[in-house]
Amino acid sequence: MSNATLVENLLSGYWAGDTHALEIIISWANMLGGFLIIIGLQTRIMCLIQLPILIGAVVFINAQKGGFVPQSELGLAILALLLTILFLIEGSGPLSLDAYFSHNKDRDSQGRNLP
């Protein structure tokens, strides 16, 4: 039994056979989380959400194909996992929406500083 079938059998008991819903949730979490990491909004929370997805991509998807075959995406998945861990540790940085909102939270609607 391959790893993908094993994971599908484990999840089918939990999701009552509806693994299609799990695929959609994982896809949307990956796309939305990646977009929010790029713009720097809630970076650490989105990195925490991305970690299980990327670990699953490295362990279950790419490792069963063979690590270093010519058309393997294992290197790209490991790079994405390492960068996600880096963003989880370092945070979003100065050129992000988190930094912009925290810097401008004391301004009113006309852009003046409040007393």
N, C-alpha and C positions, 0 to 999 in steps of 0.2 A: 504494500500500500504506500503510495507516495505521500509526501508531506501535505500537498494541497488537498488530497482526499481526506487525510486525517483531520486537517483543520476544518474542512467542510462537514465532516461527520460530527466533530465536537460542537460546532456552532449550530448544526441543524437541530440538536436537542434543545438548545437554548432559545433559538429563534423559531422553533416549531416548523422547521423545514423551509422557512422563507429567508434564504441567504441572499436573495435579490435585494431585499431592503438593506441588508448589511453592506452590500457592495455600493449601493447608492449613498448611504451615510458616510462610508469611508471616502468615496470619491469627492463628495461635497466638502467634507472636513479637510481633505487634502488641498483642494483648490482654494477654498476660503481662507484656510490657515496660511497657505503660501502667499496669497495676495496680501493678507494683513501683516505678515512678516516683511514683505517687500516694502510696504509703505510705512512700517514701523509703528503700528497700532496694536497694543496689547501683545507685544512680541514674546514675552516670556510665557504667557498663558498659551499662545498659539504654538510655541515650541513644545510645550508639554503635551499638547494634543497631537502634534506631529510625530513625536518620538515612537509611540507604539506602531504607528503606520509604517514608519521607515524601518524600524527593527523587523517588522513582519516582511517588508519588501526584501531586506537583506537575507533573513534567515529562511523564509519559506519559498519565496519566489525565485530569487537569483541563485541561492546556494544549491538548489536541486538541479539547475541546469548545468552546473559545473562552473567553478569560479572564474577561470581565465580562458574561456573559449572565445573565439573571435567576435561573435555577436552578443556578448554578455553585457548586461547593464549593471553588473555587480560593482564596478569601480565608481560609476555615477551614483549608485544608491549609497555606497559607503561615504562618498564625498558629501552628499546631501545630509546624511546622518551626522557626520562630523561638523558640518556647518550649522546644523540645527543645535547641536550641543554647544557650539561656540556662542550662538545667539542666546541660548538659554543662560549661559554663564555671564556673558558680557552685557546683555540687554540690547536695547534698540539703538543707542548712540545719539549724537547731537543732531544729526540730519534725519529726524523722524517726526511723525505726528505726535508721538508721546512727548518728546522734548518740546515741540511747538506748543502743545496744549498746556503743559506744566509751566512753561515760561510766560504764557499769555493768560493765565487764569485770573490774574488780578486786574485785568482791563475791563472796562465797561463796553457797551455796544458801540460807542463812538470812537473807541480806540484810545481813550485817555486813561492814564493810571488813576486808580482809586486811591483816596487818602488812607 
